[in-house]
Amino acid sequence: MASELRQVAYEEWQAALEGSRYVDPRSLAAAFVESHGDLVAEARQASDLAYVMRMFKKFAHDEDASGGGQLSLFGFPAVISIPGDDGQYVQMQTSKATLAELRAGRLERVNNVRNAQVKLDQYDAGLEYVTPTMECDESMEFRVAIQRLAS
């Protein structure tokens, strides 16, 4: 839906550039919304849903960061993330978790750590690669080092 909107908008943008010497984005956008309101509405709804989902995930993270009172004494967060019936992750209060759910929450954390470790290893490998080039000049920017290494 959002990709379809992007594709149609891009085609109209290109057509406007080809058909006119100047393109006023405000006028083009108004005309686009008028003629493709259904696509815009679908994309807006998806965007709104994604925004609210991010907000809820942040609430769960904030609960985790604030500690869970007595739960934190045992090393548990206030909220855990576990796979739901449909494979999507759901959040739950740790105090309501069964042993199976606690184990599922732990597995999710293990997977997150593994993924983070892979990214850290890639970062470290890149840093190791550019360090000899950049050490000679502390003010050298990364993009300059890459250009030097590429030549």
C-alpha positions in Angstrom: 0.0 0.0 0.0 2.7 2.5 0.9 5.0 1.2 -1.8 2.1 1.5 -4.3 1.5 5.1 -3.2 5.2 5.8 -3.6 5.3 4.3 -7.1 2.2 6.2 -8.3 3.5 9.4 -6.7 6.9 9.0 -8.4 5.3 8.4 -11.7 3.2 11.5 -11.4 6.3 13.5 -10.2 8.2 12.3 -13.3 5.3 13.2 -15.6 5.1 16.6 -14.0 8.8 17.2 -14.6 8.6 16.0 -18.2 5.4 18.0 -18.9 6.3 21.4 -17.3 9.3 23.7 -17.0 8.5 24.3 -13.3 6.8 22.0 -10.8 5.1 23.4 -7.7 5.2 20.6 -5.2 2.3 22.0 -3.2 0.0 22.1 -6.3 1.2 18.7 -7.4 0.5 17.3 -3.9 -2.9 18.8 -3.8 -3.8 17.4 -7.2 -2.4 14.0 -6.2 -4.4 13.8 -3.0 -7.5 14.8 -5.0 -7.0 12.1 -7.6 -5.5 9.4 -5.4 -7.2 10.0 -2.1 -7.8 6.3 -1.5 -4.1 5.5 -1.7 -3.2 8.4 0.5 -5.8 7.4 3.1 -4.5 3.8 3.1 -0.9 5.0 3.5 -1.9 7.4 6.3 -3.8 4.7 8.1 -0.8 2.4 7.9 1.5 5.2 9.0 -0.7 6.1 11.9 -0.9 2.4 13.0 2.9 2.1 12.8 3.3 5.3 14.9 1.0 4.1 17.6 2.7 0.6 17.6 6.1 2.4 18.1 4.6 4.4 20.9 3.3 1.2 22.7 6.7 -0.5 22.2 8.3 2.6 23.8 6.0 2.3 26.7 7.1 -1.3 27.2 10.8 -0.3 26.9 10.2 2.6 29.4 8.6 0.1 31.8 11.6 -2.1 31.4 14.0 0.8 32.0 12.2 2.1 35.1 12.6 -1.3 36.8 9.9 -3.5 38.1 10.1 -2.9 41.8 10.6 -6.3 43.4 10.9 -7.9 40.0 14.2 -6.0 39.5 15.6 -7.6 42.7 15.4 -10.9 40.8 16.8 -9.4 37.5 13.5 -9.3 35.7 12.1 -6.4 33.6 8.6 -5.2 34.3 7.5 -6.2 30.8 8.6 -9.0 28.6 8.2 -9.6 24.9 7.2 -13.1 23.7 6.0 -14.6 20.5 2.2 -14.5 20.1 0.0 -17.2 18.5 0.4 -15.6 15.1 4.2 -15.3 15.3 4.1 -11.6 16.0 5.5 -10.5 19.3 3.3 -9.4 22.2 4.2 -7.7 25.5 3.1 -8.8 28.9 3.7 -7.9 32.5 6.4 -10.2 33.8 4.5 -10.6 37.1 1.7 -12.4 35.0 4.1 -14.7 33.1 4.2 -18.5 33.5 7.5 -20.3 33.5 7.1 -21.1 29.8 6.5 -17.4 29.1 9.6 -16.4 31.2 11.7 -18.8 29.1 10.2 -17.4 25.9 11.1 -13.9 27.0 14.6 -15.0 27.8 15.0 -16.6 24.4 13.8 -13.3 22.8 16.5 -11.5 24.8 19.1 -14.1 23.7 18.2 -13.5 20.0 18.4 -9.7 20.5 21.9 -10.1 22.0 23.0 -12.3 19.2 21.7 -9.9 16.5 23.4 -7.0 18.3 26.6 -9.0 18.5 26.6 -9.6 14.8 26.1 -5.9 14.2 28.9 -5.0 16.7 31.3 -7.5 15.0 30.6 -5.9 11.6 31.2 -2.4 13.1 34.4 -3.6 14.7 35.6 -5.1 11.4 34.9 -1.9 9.6 36.6 0.2 12.3 39.6 -2.1 12.2 39.8 -1.6 8.4 39.6 2.2 8.4 41.6 2.9 11.6 45.1 2.7 10.0 44.0 5.3 7.3 42.3 7.6 9.8 44.9 7.5 12.6 47.3 9.7 10.7 44.8 12.6 10.7 42.4 12.9 13.7 40.2 15.3 11.8 39.8 13.0 8.8 36.2 12.2 8.1 35.0 8.7 7.4 34.0 9.4 3.8 37.5 10.7 3.0 39.0 7.6 4.5 36.7 5.4 2.3 37.7 7.4 -0.8 41.4 6.9 0.0 40.9 3.2 0.6 38.9 2.8 -2.6 41.6 4.4 -4.8 
